[in-house]
């Protein structure tokens, strides 16, 4: 395990919200060998749930795995472990023995590698100025003001969806079940392409 100080910059920037809860020993055991040690350290010390006033959540991979399967197929090898308040899904795997953390941006149909190390993902990427949480800071505040705080596994989104011509506008803002909505985006895009 890394020294807890290794991810302190993340905790300083995104302190755990009151609802964050440390998962069971069985849950933690499941994560060992499957996820980066930085994720496990955060699970053990602060838990699953929202961080930074509801801007980033550490999530139960089992809840979000069907979403990745919808996007990438049932054989997808990466594991979802974090999401933003607007449904960007961070997922982890290894390629040729090297760590890889990717971000699925469902709104703009994009998936990209954002880090090759768990600790730097938390301390450099998420806390950096070029991350989704940084880009969406003011929009997140406005969304909370308009819709209230997010519950577990909820996200903010826009209707109509951005990928089908929707606009980023508080009048179009909604919130709801994150895994269902992110999956729904993919299904609606696929259906529109068949028309």
N, C-alpha and C positions, 0 to 999 in steps of 0.2 A: 504494500500500500504506500502511496506517496505520503509525505509529511502533510498534515492538514493545511499547513501554511502554503503548500504548493497551489492550492486553489483559492487562497484568501482574497486575491484581487477580485475574483468572481463574486465571492460572498460580500465583499465591501461594496461592490457595484450593484449587485442584485441580492440583497439580504433575503433570507427565506421568509415568506409570508406566514401569518399565524396558522394557516391551515396545513402547512407542510408537516408530514408525518413520516417517521422512520418505519420502513417496512419490516416484515417478519424476518426471522433468521432464515427460513426456507427461501424466501424471496431473495435475500442477499446471497445465499448459497447458489441459487440459480444464476445470478449475474456473474459470479466468479468464473473467470476463464472465457466469458462471452462478451464482456464489455470492458472498456478501459478502466484502469484502477482509479482514475479521477472521478468517474461516474460512481463507482462503488463507494469511494470515500464520501462523496456528497450524500449518497443514500444513507450511509451509516451515521453521519454526523448531523445531517439536517433533514433528510427524507425526500419523499416524493411530494409534488405539489408545486404551487406557484412561487416564484422568486421575483424580487424587484418590483413589488406592487402589481403583480399579475402580468409581467411582461414576458417571462420565460418560465416554462414548467418542466420539471423532471417528471416523466410519465412512466406508467406501467407499460413495458413493451408489449405485453399481451393484449392490451386494449387498443393499441395503435398498429399492431402487426397486420390485421386485415386491410388497413388502409394502404400500407406498402404493397401488399399482395394485389390489391386492386390496380395500383399504378404500375407495378413491375412484374406481375405474375406470381403464381403460387410458389415458384422456386427461388424467390428473392432470398439472398443470403444475408442481407444487412438487418440490423436490429434497431428499431426506433427507440429513442431514449429521452428526447427533449422536443418541445414545440414552442413556438412563439405565440403571443396572444392573437395573431392573425393566421395561425395555422401553417407556418413553415415548419416542416418536420425534419429534425436532425436524426440521422441514422448512421450506424457504425458497422463496419466489417473490416476484414483484412484481405489484402491482395498481395500475393507472393510474400507473406509473412510480415507485411507492413500495415500499420493501422491506417484506416481511412474513414473520415467523417464527412458525410455528404449532407447537403441541405436540399430538400424537395420544396420548391416554391410552386404550390399548386395554382396560384393565381396567374402566373405567367408561364406555366408549363415548362419549368426549368428545374434541372437537378444538377448540382455542381459539388465538387470536392471543396470543402472549406478548411479542413485541417488534416494533418497526418499524425496528430498526437492528442490524446485526451486532455492533458493538462493545458497545452497551448490553445486548444479549442475553447476552454473555459476562460483562461486568463488573457489570451490575446484576441481571439476571434470575437467571442461574445461581448467582451468589454471594449473592443475596438470601435473606431468610428465608421467602419465599412460593413457593419453587421446589420441584419434585419432589425434587431432590437434598437440599435442606434437610429437607423433610418425612420423607424416607426414610433419613436418616443412621443412626439407631439400628437400624432394621430391616435396613439394608445390613450393618452390623457383625455382627448376629446371623446373617444369611444366610451371610456369608463363614465365620463360625464353624461353622455347621451343614453347609454344602455345599462350602466351599473357594472359592478365587478363581475368577473367571470367565475363560474363554478368549476369544479373538477372536470377536466376534459372538454370544457367549452372553449370556443374561439369566437372572435369577431370576424364578420365577412360582409360582403356587399351583394345585394340583389338588384339587378341581375349580376351574375358573376362576372368578374373582370375579364376572364378569358373569352367571354362571349359578348364583349362590348360594354359591360357595366362600367360605372364611373366611381372613383373614390370620392364619395360625398356622404356626409352624415345623414342625409335624408334616405340614402340607400343602405344604411348600416343595419345589420342584424347581429344577433349572437345565438349560438346554439351548439349542439353536439359536434365537437371537432372531428372525431374519426368519421362520423357519418357525412359531414359536409365535405371534407377533403376527398372522400371517396366519390361523393355525388358530383363534384366538379369533374373528375375524370370521366365518369359515366356520361355526363351531359355533353362534354366535349366530344367523346367518341360518337354519341348519338347524332350530334350536329354534323359530323363529318360524313355520316352515312346518308344524310338527306340530300 
